[in-house]
């Protein structure tokens, strides 16, 4: 395992009878980064997280977390990780501070150290002034920030430092976030994103599974798209978008009856035979080479044709489009193989 890798996965497989949840997953996550893991339902994202966090044993392959094999040294792995699942794990009847103290005691911290860690984490996640309030009165974003705090309480070294004989990198924390903002409103989602950014700024490594493409775009330094239990693409968000093709020009027409005429104009101006139409949105979209020249030509051509546009915009392909393209491609290959 390279010294700068927090997670290394090679040929990871997980089988349930005849069903393959993972079919040879490879993954390498550098320390101090956010790695996005994207895929449709059933792609194997949660299975991968459960194996890496020692909750499942792999059928085959190798997975190292913080330099330790998850199958042969699960206790060492658990000391260095935090896990935040899709559902809140805190007790709504208890206060935020009481929840964190309880988790601290479950991790075998003494009463004084558990209380100290609770106060440290409440402050870190902006919950210091609400620590004595019952969690049932927290907003959704506050609850998830408290969940994040709870996930850190046993996997991170405190102020006491390293124990004698520990390796120099033993204090590094690796955090697994399995769809952490599911069900949150935009404000709550932004609160969790800010908390994750602060953690990574402090050296934490994050493996993030999500179905919110915007979430991966906002947080991930690199993204791996998995489908059918294996990686089908990887790179930064910009690299994945660039791999889908050129920039696009989008035009929304005021009169839906002029949509076909607008499609013809946009196709000519963009010099593209691939024009997409969305009748519900009264929009047409086409890939472009020289973006600024295509924009100017489109505006002139629409005006000359007497077509009134409500909106004209240049944009890069979205991560949603990348995701749909890659997973549809994988599905088509599977059907062809049948």
C-alpha positions in Angstrom: 0.0 0.0 0.0 1.4 3.4 -1.0 2.2 5.6 1.9 -0.2 8.3 0.7 -3.2 6.0 0.3 -5.7 5.8 3.0 -7.8 3.1 1.3 -6.6 0.5 -1.2 -9.1 -2.0 -2.8 -7.9 -4.7 -5.2 -10.3 -7.2 -7.0 -12.9 -7.0 -4.2 -15.7 -9.5 -4.5 -18.8 -10.2 -2.4 -21.2 -13.0 -3.3 -24.5 -14.0 -1.8 -25.2 -17.4 -3.3 -25.5 -16.8 -7.1 -25.7 -13.1 -6.7 -22.6 -10.9 -7.0 -22.8 -7.7 -5.0 -19.2 -6.8 -5.9 -17.4 -8.4 -8.9 -13.8 -7.2 -8.8 -13.9 -3.6 -7.4 -10.6 -1.7 -7.5 -10.2 1.6 -5.7 -7.4 3.8 -4.3 -8.1 6.8 -2.1 -5.3 9.2 -1.2 -5.1 10.5 2.3 -6.8 13.8 3.2 -9.2 13.7 0.2 -12.9 13.0 -0.5 -13.5 10.1 -2.8 -17.0 9.9 -4.3 -18.5 6.5 -4.9 -21.5 6.8 -7.3 -23.8 4.2 -8.7 -27.5 3.2 -9.1 -29.4 1.3 -6.5 -27.9 -2.2 -6.2 -24.6 -1.2 -7.8 -22.6 -2.3 -4.7 -21.9 1.0 -3.0 -23.2 0.1 0.5 -21.7 -3.4 0.3 -18.3 -1.8 -0.4 -18.6 0.5 2.6 -19.7 -2.3 4.9 -16.7 -4.4 3.9 -14.3 -1.5 4.3 -15.8 -0.7 7.8 -15.4 -4.4 8.8 -19.2 -5.1 9.0 -19.0 -7.7 6.2 -16.2 -10.1 5.1 -15.3 -10.1 1.4 -15.6 -13.3 -0.7 -12.3 -12.6 -2.4 -9.9 -9.8 -3.1 -8.0 -7.5 -0.7 -9.0 -4.3 1.1 -6.6 -2.2 3.2 -7.7 0.7 5.4 -5.1 2.9 7.0 -2.6 0.1 6.0 -4.5 -2.7 7.7 -6.3 -5.6 6.0 -10.0 -5.4 6.9 -10.2 -9.2 7.0 -7.2 -10.0 9.1 -6.9 -6.9 11.3 -10.5 -5.6 11.8 -9.8 -4.3 15.3 -7.0 -2.1 14.0 -9.2 -0.8 11.2 -12.1 0.0 13.6 -9.8 2.1 15.7 -9.1 4.4 12.8 -12.4 4.8 11.1 -15.8 6.5 11.6 -19.0 5.5 9.9 -22.1 7.5 9.2 -24.9 5.5 7.7 -28.1 6.6 5.9 -30.2 6.9 9.0 -29.7 8.9 12.2 -28.1 6.8 15.1 -28.7 9.3 17.9 -31.3 9.1 20.7 -33.8 11.9 20.3 -34.7 11.9 24.0 -31.1 12.7 25.1 -29.3 15.9 24.6 -26.5 16.3 22.0 -23.9 16.2 24.8 -25.5 13.1 26.4 -25.5 11.3 23.1 -21.8 11.9 22.5 -20.9 11.0 26.1 -22.8 7.7 25.6 -21.0 6.9 22.4 -17.7 7.7 24.1 -18.4 5.2 26.9 -19.4 2.6 24.3 -16.0 3.2 22.8 -14.5 2.5 26.2 -13.5 6.1 27.0 -13.5 7.0 30.6 -16.2 9.2 31.9 -14.0 12.3 32.0 -12.5 11.7 28.6 -15.9 11.0 27.1 -17.2 14.3 28.4 -14.1 16.1 27.1 -14.5 14.6 23.7 -18.2 15.5 23.6 -17.4 19.1 24.3 -14.7 19.2 21.7 -16.9 17.7 19.0 -19.9 19.9 19.8 -17.7 22.9 19.3 -16.1 21.6 16.1 -19.5 21.0 14.5 -21.1 24.3 15.6 -23.4 22.7 18.2 -21.8 24.1 21.4 -24.8 26.3 22.3 -27.3 23.4 21.6 -25.4 20.6 23.4 -27.9 20.5 26.3 -31.0 20.6 24.1 -32.9 17.4 23.4 -32.0 16.1 19.9 -35.7 15.8 19.1 -35.7 19.6 18.9 -32.7 19.7 16.4 -33.2 20.6 12.8 -32.4 17.9 10.2 -29.0 19.4 9.5 -28.1 19.7 13.2 -29.0 16.0 13.7 -26.7 14.9 10.9 -23.9 17.1 12.2 -24.4 15.4 15.5 -24.2 12.0 13.7 -20.9 13.1 12.2 -19.6 14.0 15.6 -20.7 10.7 17.0 -18.9 8.9 14.1 -15.7 10.5 15.1 -15.7 9.9 18.8 -14.0 6.5 18.8 -12.0 6.6 15.6 -9.8 9.7 16.3 -6.9 10.1 18.7 -7.6 12.7 21.4 -5.1 15.1 23.0 -3.4 12.2 24.8 -1.3 11.5 21.7 -0.1 8.1 20.4 0.5 5.1 22.5 3.9 3.7 22.7 4.9 1.7 19.6 2.1 3.0 17.4 3.0 3.8 13.8 3.3 7.4 12.9 0.1 7.5 10.8 -2.1 5.7 13.3 -3.9 8.9 14.4 -5.3 9.5 10.8 -9.1 9.1 10.6 -10.9 7.7 7.7 -14.6 8.5 7.6 -17.2 6.5 5.6 -20.3 8.5 4.7 -23.1 6.4 3.2 -25.6 8.8 1.6 -25.2 11.3 4.5 -27.7 13.9 3.4 -30.6 11.7 2.4 -33.9 13.4 3.3 -32.4 16.8 4.2 -33.6 20.1 2.8 -31.0 22.3 1.0 -30.1 24.2 4.1 -29.4 21.0 6.1 -27.5 19.6 3.2 -25.2 22.7 3.0 -24.6 22.4 6.8 -23.4 18.8 6.4 -21.3 19.8 3.4 -19.6 22.5 5.3 -18.9 20.1 8.2 -17.3 17.6 5.8 -15.1 20.2 4.2 -13.9 21.3 7.6 -13.0 17.7 8.5 -11.1 17.2 5.3 -9.3 20.5 5.8 -8.0 19.0 9.1 -6.6 15.9 7.4 -9.6 13.4 7.5 -10.0 11.1 4.5 -13.7 10.6 3.4 -15.3 7.9 1.3 -18.6 9.3 0.2 -21.5 7.3 -1.3 -24.3 9.4 -2.6 -27.1 9.5 -5.2 -27.1 13.3 -5.1 -24.8 14.1 -8.1 -24.5 17.7 -6.9 -23.1 16.4 -3.6 -20.3 14.6 -5.3 -19.7 17.6 -7.6 -19.4 19.8 -4.5 -17.3 17.6 -2.2 -15.4 15.0 -4.1 -11.8 15.4 -5.2 -12.2 12.3 -7.3 -15.2 10.1 -8.3 -15.5 6.4 -9.0 -18.7 5.3 -10.8 -19.6 1.7 -10.0 -22.2 -0.4 -11.7 -22.7 -4.2 -11.5 -20.3 -4.3 -8.5 -17.2 -2.9 -10.4 -15.8 0.5 -11.4 -16.9 1.7 -14.8 -15.3 5.1 -14.7 -13.1 7.2 -12.5 -11.6 10.7 -12.4 -12.4 14.2 -11.2 -15.8 15.6 -11.9 -14.4 17.8 -14.6 -12.6 14.8 -16.2 -15.8 12.7 -16.2 -17.7 15.6 -17.7 -15.1 16.2 -20.4 -15.2 12.5 -21.2 -18.8 12.8 -22.2 -18.1 15.4 -24.9 -18.1 19.1 -25.7 -19.8 22.0 -24.1 -23.5 22.5 -24.9 -25.7 25.4 -25.8 -29.2 25.4 -24.4 -32.1 27.5 -25.8 -35.5 27.9 -24.2 -38.1 29.3 -26.6 -41.0 31.4 -25.6 -43.5 29.7 -28.0 -43.6 25.9 -27.9 -44.9 25.9 -31.5 -41.5 27.2 -32.6 -39.5 24.4 -31.0 -38.7 22.5 -34.2 -37.7 25.7 -36.0 -35.5 26.5 -33.1 -33.9 23.0 -33.2 -33.1 23.6 -36.8 -31.5 27.0 -36.2 -29.5 25.7 -33.2 -28.2 22.7 -35.1 -27.0 24.9 -38.0 -25.4 27.5 -35.7 -23.7 24.9 -33.5 -22.8 22.8 -36.6 -24.2 19.8 -34.9 -26.5 17.0 -36.2 -27.2 16.0 -32.6 -29.9 18.3 -31.3 -31.9 17.3 -28.2 -35.5 18.5 -27.7 -37.4 18.8 -24.4 -41.0 19.7 -25.2 -42.0 20.1 -21.6 -39.3 22.7 -21.0 -39.6 24.2 -24.5 -35.9 23.7 -24.9 -33.3 22.5 -27.4 -29.7 21.6 -26.7 -26.7 20.8 -28.9 -23.0 20.2 -28.4 -20.7 23.0 -29.6 -17.0 23.3 -30.5 -16.1 27.0 -30.3 -18.5 28.0 -27.5 -18.4 31.7 -27.9 -18.7 31.7 -31.7 -21.6 29.2 -31.5 -23.4 31.4 -28.9 -23.0 34.5 -31.1 -24.2 32.7 -34.2 -27.2 31.2 -32.4 -28.4 34.6 -31.1 -28.1 36.1 -34.6 -29.8 33.1 -36.3 -32.7 33.0 -33.8 -33.3 36.8 -34.3 -33.1 36.4 -38.1 -35.7 33.6 -37.9 -38.0 35.6 -35.7 -37.8 33.1 -32.9 -38.0 34.6 -29.4 -35.9 32.9 -26.7 -36.6 33.1 -23.0 -33.1 31.9 -22.2 -29.8 31.0 -23.9 -27.0 29.4 -22.0 -23.6 27.7 -22.5 -22.8 24.9 -20.1 -20.6 21.9 -19.5 -22.2 18.4 -19.4 -23.6 17.8 -15.9 -22.5 15.0 -13.6 -26.1 13.7 -13.9 -25.6 13.3 -17.6 -22.3 11.5 -17.1 -23.9 9.2 -14.5 -26.8 8.3 -16.8 -24.6 7.8 -19.8 -22.2 5.5 -18.0 -24.9 3.4 -16.2 -27.0 3.1 -19.4 -23.9 2.0 -21.3 -23.3 -0.7 -18.7 -26.9 -1.8 -18.9 -26.8 -2.0 -22.7 -23.7 -4.2 -22.5 -25.4 -6.5 -20.0 -28.4 -6.9 -22.3 -26.2 -7.6 -25.3 -24.4 -10.3 -23.4 -27.6 -12.2 -22.5 
